[in-house]
Structure formats: C-alpha cells, structure tokens
Amino acid sequence: MNRPHTSPYGASKAALEMATEVWAKEVEGTGLTINIVNPGAGANTPGMAEEMRAMSREGRAPRLVEPDEMVSPLLYVVSPAADKVNGWRFDANLWDASLPPTEAALRAARPAGFEMHPQPA
C-alpha cells in the first residue's frame, strides 16, 4: 500500500479507512453501523502483483490472505451479533475461525481510522 507506483491503491485504502471512522460517527445512535473488513496484509487475488505473491511465498512479505478467509469476518459484520458494533476494522489475517464469531471478532478488531494527533497520557 505504501510502495512506489501504488499511490492510487494506497490512497484509496487510506481514504476508506478514514471514511469508515467518520461515517460511523455520523450514524451513531441511528441503528445503522459502519465497519470495515480488510485482508490485513494483502489478498491472494488476481489483482495482487506476482512480485508480492513470490515475496509472500518466500517469507519476505506477510502471508497473503486467501479470498475464502474473508468470509467469516464478513458474515460476522452482517450478523445480529454485530448489530451494535460500529466504527471498527476487522482484519481477516487475525481472524481465528476456530473461535466463536464474537470472540474471533474481538481478537481481530481495532477502531477504524488512524490516530491523527496522539494525546499525551
């Protein structure tokens, strides 16, 4: 996402991350929820450069997530268990399908967006 010649992709992913945070705040209390599901490192899809696939196979880059690994987190965010979950990012590479969905979600989640201006403790 932050490598040379990937600016359209990286910029759009960063924009989606921030939009998720802002939209979640805008719909808070309405019953609508806004969350994001990401591969967490990269997805092994036809859009992934062969160079990155090779680097992943060789251990020089993070393991690429297979498309079917996205299913469990996607099903969770549209399930009744996530009806009150708003403004979160779920990374499929952190999802443990052996756990109950709510527990797997807790382990794979972090707030959507970026910490723009860290506050001193």
C-alpha positions in Angstrom: 0.0 0.0 0.0 2.9 2.4 0.6 5.3 1.1 -2.1 6.3 3.1 -5.2 3.7 3.0 -8.0 0.8 2.1 -5.7 -0.4 5.5 -4.9 -3.9 5.1 -6.3 -4.5 1.9 -4.3 -2.8 3.2 -1.1 -4.6 6.5 -1.2 -8.0 4.9 -1.7 -7.4 2.4 1.1 -6.4 5.2 3.5 -9.5 7.2 2.4 -11.8 4.2 3.0 -10.3 3.7 6.5 -10.9 7.3 7.4 -14.3 7.4 5.8 -15.3 4.4 7.9 -14.4 6.2 11.0 -16.3 9.4 10.0 -19.4 7.6 8.7 -19.6 5.5 11.9 -19.6 8.7 14.0 -22.3 10.3 11.7 -24.7 7.3 12.0 -24.1 6.7 15.7 -27.4 6.1 17.5 -29.4 5.5 14.3 -29.2 1.7 14.3 -27.0 1.8 11.2 -23.5 0.5 11.6 -20.4 1.2 9.5 -17.4 -1.2 9.8 -14.6 -2.4 7.5 -13.2 -5.8 6.8 -9.7 -5.9 5.4 -7.4 -8.8 4.5 -5.0 -7.3 7.0 -1.9 -7.8 4.9 -2.9 -8.4 1.3 -5.2 -10.8 -0.5 -4.1 -13.5 -2.8 -6.4 -12.4 -5.7 -5.7 -11.8 -9.4 -5.2 -8.1 -8.6 -2.1 -8.9 -6.5 1.2 -8.4 -8.2 3.1 -11.6 -8.9 6.1 -10.0 -7.2 4.2 -9.7 -3.9 2.9 -13.3 -4.3 6.5 -14.5 -4.7 7.7 -12.4 -1.7 4.9 -13.8 0.4 5.7 -17.4 -0.6 9.4 -16.8 0.2 8.7 -15.2 3.6 9.9 -11.8 2.6 6.4 -10.3 2.9 3.4 -11.1 5.1 1.3 -14.1 4.3 -1.4 -13.2 1.8 -5.0 -13.9 2.8 -6.9 -16.3 0.7 -10.3 -14.9 -0.5 -12.3 -17.5 1.4 -10.6 -16.3 4.7 -12.6 -13.1 4.2 -15.9 -14.9 4.6 -16.1 -15.4 8.4 -15.4 -11.7 9.2 -17.8 -10.6 6.5 -20.6 -12.8 7.8 -19.9 -11.6 11.4 -20.4 -7.9 10.5 -23.7 -8.6 8.8 -24.9 -10.9 11.6 -27.2 -9.9 14.5 -24.2 -10.4 16.8 -22.7 -7.3 15.3 -25.9 -5.1 15.4 -24.3 -2.7 17.9 -20.8 -2.9 16.5 -20.0 0.4 14.8 -16.7 2.0 13.7 -14.5 -1.0 13.8 -11.9 -2.6 11.4 -11.7 -6.4 11.3 -8.5 -7.9 9.7 -9.1 -11.3 8.2 -5.5 -12.4 8.8 -6.1 -12.1 12.5 -9.5 -13.9 12.5 -9.4 -17.3 14.2 -12.2 -19.4 12.7 -11.9 -22.0 15.4 -13.3 -19.5 17.9 -17.0 -18.4 18.3 -17.5 -15.5 15.9 -17.9 -12.8 18.6 -14.6 -13.9 20.3 -12.8 -14.1 16.9 -14.1 -10.6 16.2 -12.7 -9.2 19.4 -9.3 -10.6 18.6 -9.3 -9.3 15.0 -10.7 -5.8 15.7 -9.4 -2.4 16.2 -11.1 1.0 15.9 -11.4 2.2 12.3 -9.3 5.1 11.2 -5.9 6.4 12.2 -4.8 8.2 15.3 -4.0 11.6 13.8 -2.8 13.5 16.8 -1.8 11.3 19.7 -2.8 12.7 23.0 -0.3 12.5 25.9 -1.2 10.1 28.7 
